């Protein structure tokens, strides 16, 4: 099966600090993937690269077979990639779905929030 997300030989440096070195990950349609590792292992940096917060220093990202490089979270969102961060700093009174759609909620034909559609 061809991966819908492929990150190959990803490296990320912050000045003299090497945050990621030669990371490879393929994600296929229908898979549920978890990133596990010690504090400081680079999990968050990898997700931030995929979601457009940071650009990789080197390496390849493909989305559905198309080579890409995200310059911003907006670019990643256009490729249907979103990130919900573990911290509740955004809106701690809202659940994950509400935080996910914050500022771009889906509404029904009457102008009310369409919670059912957003939850799918």
The first five atom37 places (N, CA, C, CB, O) and aatype in JSON, in Angstrom:
{
  "aatype": [20, 20, 20, 20, 20, 20, 20, 20, 20, 20, 20, 20, 20, 20, 20, 20, 20, 20, 20, 20, 20, 20, 20, 20, 20, 20, 20, 20, 20, 20, 20, 20, 20, 20, 20, 20, 20, 20, 20, 20, 20, 20, 20, 20, 20, 20, 20, 20, 20, 20, 20, 20, 20, 20, 20, 20, 20, 20, 20, 20, 20, 20, 20, 20, 20, 20, 20, 20, 20, 20, 20, 20, 20, 20, 20, 20, 20, 20, 20, 20, 20, 20, 20, 20, 20, 20, 20, 20, 20, 20, 20, 20, 20, 20, 20, 20, 20, 20, 20, 20, 20, 20, 20, 20, 20, 20, 20, 20, 20, 20, 20, 20, 20, 20, 20, 20, 20, 20, 20, 20],
  "atom_mask": [
    [1, 1, 1, 1, 1],
    [1, 1, 1, 1, 1],
    [1, 1, 1, 1, 1],
    [1, 1, 1, 1, 1],
    [1, 1, 1, 1, 1],
    [1, 1, 1, 1, 1],
    [1, 1, 1, 1, 1],
    [1, 1, 1, 1, 1],
    [1, 1, 1, 1, 1],
    [1, 1, 1, 1, 1],
    [1, 1, 1, 1, 1],
    [1, 1, 1, 1, 1],
    [1, 1, 1, 1, 1],
    [1, 1, 1, 1, 1],
    [1, 1, 1, 1, 1],
    [1, 1, 1, 1, 1],
    [1, 1, 1, 1, 1],
    [1, 1, 1, 1, 1],
    [1, 1, 1, 1, 1],
    [1, 1, 1, 1, 1],
    [1, 1, 1, 1, 1],
    [1, 1, 1, 1, 1],
    [1, 1, 1, 1, 1],
    [1, 1, 1, 1, 1],
    [1, 1, 1, 1, 1],
    [1, 1, 1, 1, 1],
    [1, 1, 1, 1, 1],
    [1, 1, 1, 1, 1],
    [1, 1, 1, 1, 1],
    [1, 1, 1, 1, 1],
    [1, 1, 1, 1, 1],
    [1, 1, 1, 1, 1],
    [1, 1, 1, 1, 1],
    [1, 1, 1, 1, 1],
    [1, 1, 1, 1, 1],
    [1, 1, 1, 1, 1],
    [1, 1, 1, 1, 1],
    [1, 1, 1, 1, 1],
    [1, 1, 1, 1, 1],
    [1, 1, 1, 1, 1],
    [1, 1, 1, 1, 1],
    [1, 1, 1, 1, 1],
    [1, 1, 1, 1, 1],
    [1, 1, 1, 1, 1],
    [1, 1, 1, 1, 1],
    [1, 1, 1, 1, 1],
    [1, 1, 1, 1, 1],
    [1, 1, 1, 1, 1],
    [1, 1, 1, 1, 1],
    [1, 1, 1, 1, 1],
    [1, 1, 1, 1, 1],
    [1, 1, 1, 1, 1],
    [1, 1, 1, 1, 1],
    [1, 1, 1, 1, 1],
    [1, 1, 1, 1, 1],
    [1, 1, 1, 1, 1],
    [1, 1, 1, 1, 1],
    [1, 1, 1, 1, 1],
    [1, 1, 1, 1, 1],
    [1, 1, 1, 1, 1],
    [1, 1, 1, 1, 1],
    [1, 1, 1, 1, 1],
    [1, 1, 1, 1, 1],
    [1, 1, 1, 1, 1],
    [1, 1, 1, 1, 1],
    [1, 1, 1, 1, 1],
    [1, 1, 1, 1, 1],
    [1, 1, 1, 1, 1],
    [1, 1, 1, 1, 1],
    [1, 1, 1, 1, 1],
    [1, 1, 1, 1, 1],
    [1, 1, 1, 1, 1],
    [1, 1, 1, 1, 1],
    [1, 1, 1, 1, 1],
    [1, 1, 1, 1, 1],
    [1, 1, 1, 1, 1],
    [1, 1, 1, 1, 1],
    [1, 1, 1, 1, 1],
    [1, 1, 1, 1, 1],
    [1, 1, 1, 1, 1],
    [1, 1, 1, 1, 1],
    [1, 1, 1, 1, 1],
    [1, 1, 1, 1, 1],
    [1, 1, 1, 1, 1],
    [1, 1, 1, 1, 1],
    [1, 1, 1, 1, 1],
    [1, 1, 1, 1, 1],
    [1, 1, 1, 1, 1],
    [1, 1, 1, 1, 1],
    [1, 1, 1, 1, 1],
    [1, 1, 1, 1, 1],
    [1, 1, 1, 1, 1],
    [1, 1, 1, 1, 1],
    [1, 1, 1, 1, 1],
    [1, 1, 1, 1, 1],
    [1, 1, 1, 1, 1],
    [1, 1, 1, 1, 1],
    [1, 1, 1, 1, 1],
    [1, 1, 1, 1, 1],
    [1, 1, 1, 1, 1],
    [1, 1, 1, 1, 1],
    [1, 1, 1, 1, 1],
    [1, 1, 1, 1, 1],
    [1, 1, 1, 1, 1],
    [1, 1, 1, 1, 1],
    [1, 1, 1, 1, 1],
    [1, 1, 1, 1, 1],
    [1, 1, 1, 1, 1],
    [1, 1, 1, 1, 1],
    [1, 1, 1, 1, 1],
    [1, 1, 1, 1, 1],
    [1, 1, 1, 1, 1],
    [1, 1, 1, 1, 1],
    [1, 1, 1, 1, 1],
    [1, 1, 1, 1, 1],
    [1, 1, 1, 1, 1],
    [1, 1, 1, 1, 1],
    [1, 1, 1, 1, 1],
    [1, 1, 1, 1, 1],
    [1, 1, 1, 1, 1]
  ],
  "atom_positions": [
    [[0.84, -1.18, 0.0], [0.0, 0.0, 0.0], [0.89, 1.25, 0.0], [-0.96, 0.0, 1.22], [1.86, 1.32, 0.76]],
    [[0.56, 2.21, -0.84], [1.34, 3.45, -0.95], [0.99, 4.4, 0.21], [1.09, 4.13, -2.32], [-0.19, 4.63, 0.48]],
    [[2.0, 4.95, 0.87], [1.72, 5.85, 2.01], [1.06, 7.15, 1.55], [3.02, 6.17, 2.76], [1.36, 7.66, 0.47]],
    [[0.15, 7.67, 2.39], [-0.44, 8.97, 2.11], [0.44, 10.08, 2.67], [-1.87, 9.07, 2.7], [0.42, 11.21, 2.18]],
    [[1.22, 9.75, 3.71], [2.21, 10.67, 4.26], [3.54, 9.92, 4.31], [1.8, 11.21, 5.7], [3.63, 8.82, 4.86]],
    [[4.55, 10.52, 3.73], [5.89, 9.94, 3.76], [6.88, 11.02, 4.16], [6.27, 9.31, 2.38], [6.97, 12.06, 3.52]],
    [[7.62, 10.75, 5.21], [8.7, 11.63, 5.63], [9.97, 10.8, 5.55], [8.46, 12.22, 7.09], [10.1, 9.79, 6.25]],
    [[10.91, 11.22, 4.72], [12.1, 10.42, 4.44], [13.36, 11.23, 4.71], [12.09, 9.92, 2.99], [13.52, 12.34, 4.19]],
    [[14.25, 10.69, 5.53], [15.55, 11.29, 5.84], [15.41, 12.72, 6.36], [16.45, 11.27, 4.6], [16.13, 13.62, 5.93]],
    [[14.47, 12.9, 7.29], [14.22, 14.24, 7.85], [15.3, 14.58, 8.87], [12.82, 14.31, 8.5], [15.58, 13.83, 9.8]],
    [[15.9, 15.74, 8.66], [16.87, 16.32, 9.59], [16.36, 17.69, 9.98], [18.31, 16.4, 8.95], [15.78, 18.41, 9.16]],
    [[16.59, 18.07, 11.25], [16.24, 19.41, 11.69], [17.3, 19.9, 12.66], [14.84, 19.44, 12.35], [17.57, 19.26, 13.68]],
    [[17.9, 21.03, 12.33], [18.87, 21.69, 13.19], [18.33, 23.03, 13.63], [20.23, 21.86, 12.46], [17.71, 23.75, 12.85]],
    [[18.57, 23.35, 14.88], [18.3, 24.69, 15.41], [19.66, 25.25, 15.78], [17.29, 24.67, 16.65], [20.15, 25.03, 16.89]],
    [[20.28, 25.98, 14.86], [21.65, 26.43, 15.08], [22.56, 25.21, 15.19], [21.75, 27.31, 16.35], [22.6, 24.38, 14.28]],
    [[23.28, 25.11, 16.29], [24.18, 23.98, 16.49], [23.53, 22.76, 17.12], [25.32, 24.4, 17.32], [24.2, 21.75, 17.36]],
    [[22.24, 22.83, 17.4], [21.53, 21.72, 18.04], [20.82, 20.89, 16.98], [20.51, 22.24, 19.09], [20.02, 21.4, 16.2]],
    [[21.14, 19.6, 16.95], [20.48, 18.7, 16.0], [19.29, 18.06, 16.7], [21.48, 17.6, 15.47], [19.44, 17.21, 17.58]],
    [[18.08, 18.49, 16.3], [16.85, 17.99, 16.92], [16.39, 16.68, 16.29], [15.75, 19.03, 16.8], [15.85, 15.82, 16.99]],
    [[16.59, 16.52, 14.99], [16.21, 15.3, 14.29], [17.34, 14.88, 13.36], [14.9, 15.49, 13.49], [17.99, 15.71, 12.74]],
    [[17.56, 13.59, 13.29], [18.61, 13.06, 12.41], [18.09, 11.82, 11.69], [19.9, 12.72, 13.22], [17.86, 10.78, 12.3]],
    [[17.9, 11.95, 10.39], [17.58, 10.83, 9.51], [16.32, 10.07, 9.94], [18.75, 9.87, 9.47], [16.34, 8.85, 10.09]],
    [[15.23, 10.81, 10.12], [13.96, 10.2, 10.54], [13.17, 9.78, 9.31], [13.13, 11.2, 11.4], [13.06, 10.52, 8.33]],
    [[12.62, 8.58, 9.37], [11.79, 8.03, 8.3], [10.45, 7.6, 8.9], [12.49, 6.82, 7.59], [10.42, 6.94, 9.94]],
    [[9.36, 7.96, 8.24], [8.05, 7.48, 8.67], [7.12, 7.46, 7.46], [7.46, 8.38, 9.81], [7.08, 8.4, 6.67]],
    [[6.38, 6.38, 7.32], [5.36, 6.24, 6.3], [4.04, 6.0, 7.01], [5.69, 5.09, 5.29], [3.96, 5.18, 7.93]],
    [[3.0, 6.7, 6.59], [1.67, 6.52, 7.15], [0.73, 6.19, 6.0], [1.2, 7.79, 7.93], [0.59, 6.95, 5.05]],
    [[0.08, 5.04, 6.11], [-0.84, 4.59, 5.07], [-2.29, 4.87, 5.47], [-0.64, 3.08, 4.79], [-2.6, 4.99, 6.66]],
    [[-3.14, 4.97, 4.48], [-4.56, 5.22, 4.71], [-5.12, 4.17, 5.67], [-5.34, 5.2, 3.37], [-4.87, 2.97, 5.52]],
    [[-5.88, 4.64, 6.67], [-6.52, 3.75, 7.63], [-5.67, 3.4, 8.83], [-6.92, 2.51, 6.95], [-6.17, 2.8, 9.78]],
    [[-4.41, 3.77, 8.82], [-3.54, 3.47, 9.96], [-3.74, 4.47, 11.09], [-2.07, 3.46, 9.53], [-4.08, 5.63, 10.86]],
    [[-3.54, 4.0, 12.28], [-3.45, 4.86, 13.45], [-2.0, 4.76, 13.91], [-4.48, 4.43, 14.61], [-1.49, 3.67, 14.16]],
    [[-1.33, 5.9, 14.01], [0.1, 5.91, 14.29], [0.36, 6.68, 15.58], [0.9, 6.53, 13.11], [-0.22, 7.74, 15.81]],
    [[1.23, 6.13, 16.42], [1.64, 6.81, 17.64], [3.14, 7.04, 17.58], [1.24, 5.99, 18.9], [3.89, 6.18, 17.12]],
    [[3.57, 8.19, 18.06], [5.0, 8.5, 18.19], [5.36, 8.36, 19.66], [5.35, 9.94, 17.64], [4.78, 9.03, 20.51]],
    [[6.31, 7.51, 19.94], [6.73, 7.29, 21.31], [8.22, 7.57, 21.45], [6.41, 5.85, 21.76], [9.0, 7.3, 20.53]],
    [[8.6, 8.1, 22.58], [10.01, 8.35, 22.82], [10.2, 9.16, 24.09], [10.64, 9.06, 21.64], [9.25, 9.72, 24.63]],
    [[11.42, 9.21, 24.53], [11.77, 9.97, 25.74], [11.59, 11.46, 25.49], [13.21, 9.67, 26.17], [11.5, 11.91, 24.35]],
    [[11.55, 12.22, 26.58], [11.55, 13.68, 26.47], [12.79, 14.11, 25.69], [11.51, 14.36, 27.87], [13.89, 13.62, 25.95]],
    [[12.61, 15.02, 24.76], [13.73, 15.52, 23.97], [14.1, 14.64, 22.79], [14.9, 15.67, 24.85], [15.1, 14.9, 22.13]],
    [[13.31, 13.6, 22.51], [13.63, 12.69, 21.41], [13.29, 13.28, 20.04], [12.89, 11.38, 21.59], [13.77, 12.77, 19.02]],
    [[12.48, 14.33, 19.98], [12.16, 14.97, 18.71], [10.75, 14.72, 18.2], [13.11, 14.52, 17.7], [10.43, 15.11, 17.07]],
    [[9.91, 14.09, 19.01], [8.54, 13.8, 18.57], [7.79, 15.07, 18.19], [7.77, 13.06, 19.68], [7.19, 15.15, 17.12]],
    [[7.83, 16.05, 19.07], [7.09, 17.3, 18.81], [7.66, 18.04, 17.6], [7.14, 18.21, 20.04], [6.91, 18.6, 16.81]],
    [[8.97, 18.04, 17.46], [9.6, 18.71, 16.31], [9.16, 18.04, 15.01], [11.15, 18.68, 16.43], [8.86, 18.73, 14.04]],
    [[9.11, 16.71, 15.0], [8.66, 16.0, 13.79], [7.23, 16.37, 13.44], [8.78, 14.48, 14.0], [6.93, 16.64, 12.27]],
    [[6.35, 16.4, 14.43], [4.95, 16.77, 14.19], [4.86, 18.23, 13.75], [4.09, 16.53, 15.45], [4.05, 18.56, 12.88]],
    [[5.67, 19.1, 14.33], [5.64, 20.51, 13.94], [6.15, 20.7, 12.52], [6.47, 21.34, 14.91], [5.71, 21.62, 11.84]],
    [[7.07, 19.88, 12.06], [7.51, 19.94, 10.66], [6.36, 19.51, 9.76], [8.76, 19.04, 10.43], [6.08, 20.16, 8.75]],
    [[5.7, 18.41, 10.12], [4.59, 17.92, 9.31], [3.42, 18.9, 9.29], [4.12, 16.57, 9.82], [2.69, 18.97, 8.31]],
    [[3.25, 19.65, 10.36], [2.13, 20.59, 10.43], [2.51, 22.01, 10.02], [1.56, 20.61, 11.82], [1.7, 22.93, 10.16]],
    [[3.73, 22.21, 9.52], [4.11, 23.5, 8.95], [4.64, 24.53, 9.91], [2.98, 24.06, 8.27], [4.89, 25.67, 9.51]],
    [[4.82, 24.18, 11.17], [5.36, 25.14, 12.14], [6.83, 25.4, 11.85], [5.18, 24.61, 13.59], [7.28, 26.54, 11.86]],
    [[7.59, 24.33, 11.59], [9.01, 24.41, 11.22], [9.2, 23.78, 9.85], [9.91, 23.72, 12.29], [8.42, 22.92, 9.44]],
    [[10.23, 24.2, 9.15], [10.66, 23.52, 7.93], [11.81, 22.58, 8.3], [11.1, 24.53, 6.82], [12.62, 22.89, 9.17]],
    [[11.87, 21.46, 7.63], [12.98, 20.54, 7.87], [14.26, 21.16, 7.32], [12.71, 19.16, 7.23], [14.22, 21.9, 6.34]],
    [[15.38, 20.85, 7.94], [16.68, 21.29, 7.44], [16.99, 20.57, 6.14], [17.79, 21.04, 8.49], [17.49, 21.17, 5.18]],
    [[16.69, 19.27, 6.11], [16.82, 18.49, 4.88], [15.87, 17.31, 4.98], [18.3, 18.0, 4.67], [15.31, 17.02, 6.04]],
    [[15.69, 16.64, 3.87], [14.8, 15.49, 3.81], [13.6, 15.77, 2.93], [14.34, 15.11, 5.2], [13.42, 16.87, 2.41]],
    [[12.78, 14.75, 2.77], [11.66, 14.78, 1.84], [10.35, 14.52, 2.55], [11.86, 13.75, 0.73], [10.25, 13.62, 3.39]],
    [[9.34, 15.32, 2.23], [7.97, 15.07, 2.68], [7.12, 14.89, 1.44], [7.44, 16.24, 3.59], [7.15, 15.72, 0.53]],
    [[6.36, 13.82, 1.41], [5.4, 13.58, 0.33], [4.02, 13.4, 0.95], [5.8, 12.33, -0.52], [3.84, 12.69, 1.94]],
    [[3.05, 14.06, 0.35], [1.65, 13.9, 0.73], [0.93, 13.34, -0.48], [1.01, 15.26, 1.21], [0.87, 13.97, -1.53]],
    [[0.39, 12.13, -0.32], [-0.29, 11.42, -1.4], [0.57, 11.39, -2.67], [-1.64, 12.07, -1.7], [0.07, 11.61, -3.78]],
    [[1.87, 11.12, -2.48], [2.79, 10.96, -3.59], [3.36, 12.25, -4.17], [2.13, 10.24, -4.66], [4.16, 12.2, -5.1]],
    [[2.95, 13.4, -3.63], [3.44, 14.68, -4.14], [4.44, 15.29, -3.16], [2.25, 15.65, -4.38], [4.13, 15.49, -1.98]],
    [[5.63, 15.58, -3.66], [6.66, 16.2, -2.84], [6.19, 17.57, -2.41], [8.02, 16.29, -3.6], [5.65, 18.34, -3.21]],
    [[6.38, 17.89, -1.12], [5.93, 19.18, -0.61], [6.87, 19.69, 0.46], [4.5, 19.07, -0.06], [7.65, 18.93, 1.04]],
    [[6.79, 20.96, 0.71], [7.51, 21.6, 1.81], [6.58, 22.67, 2.35], [8.91, 22.21, 1.35], [6.27, 23.63, 1.65]],
    [[6.13, 22.51, 3.58], [5.17, 23.45, 4.15], [5.89, 24.68, 4.71], [4.35, 22.77, 5.25], [6.84, 24.55, 5.49]],
    [[5.44, 25.85, 4.3], [6.02, 27.1, 4.79], [5.27, 27.63, 6.01], [6.02, 28.14, 3.69], [5.76, 28.53, 6.7]],
    [[4.09, 27.07, 6.27], [3.27, 27.55, 7.38], [2.21, 26.5, 7.72], [2.61, 28.91, 7.05], [1.95, 25.6, 6.93]],
    [[1.61, 26.61, 8.9], [0.5, 25.72, 9.23], [-0.66, 25.84, 8.23], [-0.01, 26.02, 10.63], [-1.38, 24.87, 7.99]],
    [[-0.82, 27.0, 7.66], [-1.88, 27.18, 6.64], [-1.61, 26.29, 5.43], [-1.96, 28.67, 6.2], [-2.55, 25.72, 4.86]],
    [[-0.35, 26.17, 5.02], [0.01, 25.26, 3.92], [-0.33, 23.82, 4.27], [1.51, 25.39, 3.58], [-0.88, 23.08, 3.45]],
    [[0.0, 23.42, 5.49], [-0.3, 22.05, 5.92], [-1.8, 21.82, 5.98], [0.33, 21.77, 7.3], [-2.29, 20.77, 5.57]],
    [[-2.52, 22.8, 6.47], [-3.98, 22.68, 6.54], [-4.58, 22.52, 5.15], [-4.59, 23.91, 7.24], [-5.55, 21.78, 4.98]],
    [[-4.02, 23.21, 4.17], [-4.51, 23.07, 2.78], [-4.3, 21.65, 2.27], [-3.81, 24.08, 1.85], [-5.01, 21.2, 1.37]],
    [[-3.31, 20.93, 2.84], [-3.03, 19.54, 2.47], [-3.77, 18.57, 3.41], [-1.52, 19.27, 2.51], [-3.5, 17.37, 3.41]],
    [[-4.71, 19.12, 4.21], [-5.54, 18.33, 5.13], [-4.74, 17.76, 6.3], [-6.21, 17.2, 4.38], [-5.05, 16.67, 6.79]],
    [[-3.73, 18.49, 6.74], [-2.96, 18.09, 7.91], [-3.21, 19.1, 9.01], [-1.43, 17.98, 7.57], [-3.0, 20.3, 8.83]],
    [[-3.65, 18.61, 10.15], [-3.96, 19.44, 11.31], [-3.25, 18.88, 12.53], [-5.49, 19.52, 11.55], [-2.93, 17.69, 12.57]],
    [[-3.02, 19.71, 13.51], [-2.43, 19.28, 14.75], [-3.23, 19.84, 15.91], [-0.95, 19.71, 14.85], [-3.57, 21.03, 15.94]],
    [[-3.53, 18.98, 16.86], [-4.11, 19.42, 18.13], [-3.04, 19.21, 19.17], [-5.45, 18.64, 18.49], [-2.6, 18.08, 19.39]],
    [[-2.6, 20.28, 19.81], [-1.53, 20.18, 20.77], [-2.06, 19.73, 22.13], [-0.81, 21.52, 20.9], [-3.21, 19.99, 22.48]],
    [[-1.22, 19.06, 22.87], [-1.6, 18.49, 24.15], [-1.97, 19.57, 25.15], [-0.46, 17.63, 24.69], [-2.85, 19.36, 25.99]],
    [[-1.33, 20.69, 25.08], [-1.62, 21.77, 26.02], [-3.01, 22.34, 25.78], [-0.57, 22.87, 25.91], [-3.47, 22.4, 24.64]],
    [[-3.67, 22.74, 26.85], [-5.0, 23.34, 26.72], [-4.92, 24.86, 26.7], [-5.89, 22.87, 27.87], [-5.92, 25.53, 26.97]],
    [[-3.76, 25.41, 26.39], [-3.56, 26.85, 26.43], [-4.45, 27.57, 25.43], [-2.12, 27.18, 26.15], [-4.76, 28.75, 25.63]],
    [[-4.87, 26.89, 24.36], [-5.67, 27.56, 23.35], [-7.04, 27.92, 23.91], [-5.82, 26.67, 22.11], [-7.38, 29.1, 23.97]],
    [[-7.83, 26.94, 24.31], [-9.15, 27.18, 24.88], [-9.47, 26.01, 25.8], [-10.25, 27.33, 23.76], [-10.07, 25.02, 25.39]],
    [[-9.05, 26.13, 27.06], [-9.16, 25.0, 27.98], [-10.59, 24.6, 28.3], [-8.45, 25.32, 29.25], [-10.83, 23.5, 28.79]],
    [[-11.55, 25.48, 28.03], [-12.95, 25.15, 28.3], [-13.6, 24.37, 27.16], [-13.74, 26.42, 28.57], [-14.75, 23.96, 27.26]],
    [[-12.86, 24.15, 26.06], [-13.4, 23.44, 24.9], [-12.79, 22.05, 24.8], [-13.13, 24.23, 23.61], [-11.66, 21.81, 25.23]],
    [[-13.57, 21.12, 24.21], [-13.05, 19.77, 23.99], [-12.13, 19.77, 22.76], [-14.21, 18.75, 23.82], [-11.96, 20.8, 22.11]],
    [[-11.55, 18.6, 22.45], [-10.6, 18.5, 21.34], [-11.23, 18.9, 20.02], [-10.05, 17.09, 21.24], [-10.61, 19.61, 19.22]],
    [[-12.47, 18.45, 19.76], [-13.13, 18.78, 18.5], [-13.32, 20.28, 18.36], [-14.49, 18.07, 18.39], [-13.05, 20.85, 17.31]],
    [[-13.78, 20.93, 19.41], [-14.01, 22.37, 19.36], [-12.7, 23.13, 19.16], [-14.7, 22.86, 20.65], [-12.66, 24.11, 18.42]],
    [[-11.62, 22.68, 19.81], [-10.31, 23.32, 19.6], [-9.83, 23.11, 18.17], [-9.27, 22.77, 20.59], [-9.24, 24.01, 17.57]],
    [[-10.09, 21.94, 17.62], [-9.68, 21.61, 16.26], [-10.31, 22.57, 15.25], [-10.05, 20.17, 15.92], [-9.65, 23.0, 14.3]],
    [[-11.57, 22.9, 15.44], [-12.3, 23.75, 14.49], [-12.37, 25.22, 14.93], [-13.7, 23.21, 14.3], [-13.06, 26.02, 14.3]],
    [[-11.66, 25.56, 15.98], [-11.71, 26.92, 16.52], [-11.39, 27.96, 15.44], [-10.74, 27.06, 17.68], [-10.32, 27.93, 14.84]],
    [[-12.32, 28.86, 15.22], [-12.15, 29.91, 14.22], [-12.6, 29.52, 12.83], [-10.72, 30.32, 14.16], [-12.62, 30.37, 11.93]],
    [[-12.97, 28.27, 12.62], [-13.46, 27.82, 11.31], [-14.48, 26.71, 11.5], [-12.29, 27.34, 10.41], [-14.44, 25.67, 10.84]],
    [[-15.39, 26.97, 12.43], [-16.42, 26.01, 12.77], [-17.33, 25.73, 11.57], [-17.24, 26.51, 13.94], [-17.54, 26.59, 10.72]],
    [[-17.86, 24.52, 11.52], [-18.81, 24.14, 10.47], [-20.21, 24.44, 11.0], [-18.66, 22.62, 10.07], [-20.57, 24.04, 12.11]],
    [[-20.99, 25.13, 10.2], [-22.35, 25.49, 10.61], [-23.37, 24.83, 9.69], [-22.54, 27.02, 10.61], [-23.09, 24.54, 8.52]],
    [[-24.55, 24.6, 10.24], [-25.62, 24.02, 9.43], [-26.34, 25.13, 8.65], [-26.62, 23.24, 10.32], [-25.96, 26.3, 8.73]],
    [[-27.35, 24.75, 7.91], [-28.03, 25.74, 7.05], [-28.74, 26.83, 7.83], [-29.02, 25.04, 6.16], [-29.11, 27.86, 7.26]],
    [[-28.94, 26.63, 9.14], [-29.59, 27.63, 9.98], [-28.57, 28.52, 10.7], [-30.49, 26.95, 10.99], [-28.96, 29.43, 11.44]],
    [[-27.28, 28.27, 10.49], [-26.24, 29.08, 11.1], [-25.78, 28.59, 12.46], [-26.71, 30.47, 11.22], [-24.97, 29.26, 13.11]],
    [[-26.28, 27.43, 12.9], [-25.85, 26.87, 14.17], [-24.67, 25.93, 13.95], [-27.02, 26.12, 14.86], [-24.49, 25.39, 12.86]],
    [[-23.87, 25.73, 15.01], [-22.75, 24.81, 14.9], [-23.24, 23.4, 14.55], [-21.95, 24.78, 16.22], [-24.21, 22.91, 15.12]],
    [[-22.57, 22.78, 13.62], [-22.87, 21.42, 13.21], [-21.91, 20.47, 13.91], [-22.79, 21.25, 11.66], [-20.95, 19.98, 13.31]],
    [[-22.18, 20.22, 15.19], [-21.28, 19.4, 16.02], [-21.14, 17.99, 15.48], [-21.79, 19.34, 17.45], [-20.05, 17.41, 15.58]],
    [[-22.18, 17.43, 14.92], [-22.11, 16.07, 14.39], [-21.11, 15.98, 13.25], [-23.5, 15.61, 13.91], [-20.3, 15.05, 13.21]],
    [[-21.15, 16.92, 12.32], [-20.22, 16.92, 11.2], [-18.78, 17.15, 11.68], [-20.61, 18.0, 10.18], [-17.86, 16.5, 11.2]],
    [[-18.6, 18.07, 12.61], [-17.26, 18.36, 13.11], [-16.69, 17.16, 13.87], [-17.29, 19.59, 14.01], [-15.47, 16.97, 13.88]],
    [[-17.53, 16.36, 14.51], [-17.06, 15.22, 15.28], [-16.63, 14.06, 14.4], [-18.14, 14.75, 16.24], [-15.87, 13.2, 14.84]],
    [[-17.1, 14.03, 13.16], [-16.74, 12.93, 12.24], [-15.39, 13.21, 11.69], [-17.76, 12.75, 11.1], [-14.87, 12.43, 10.9]]
  ]
}
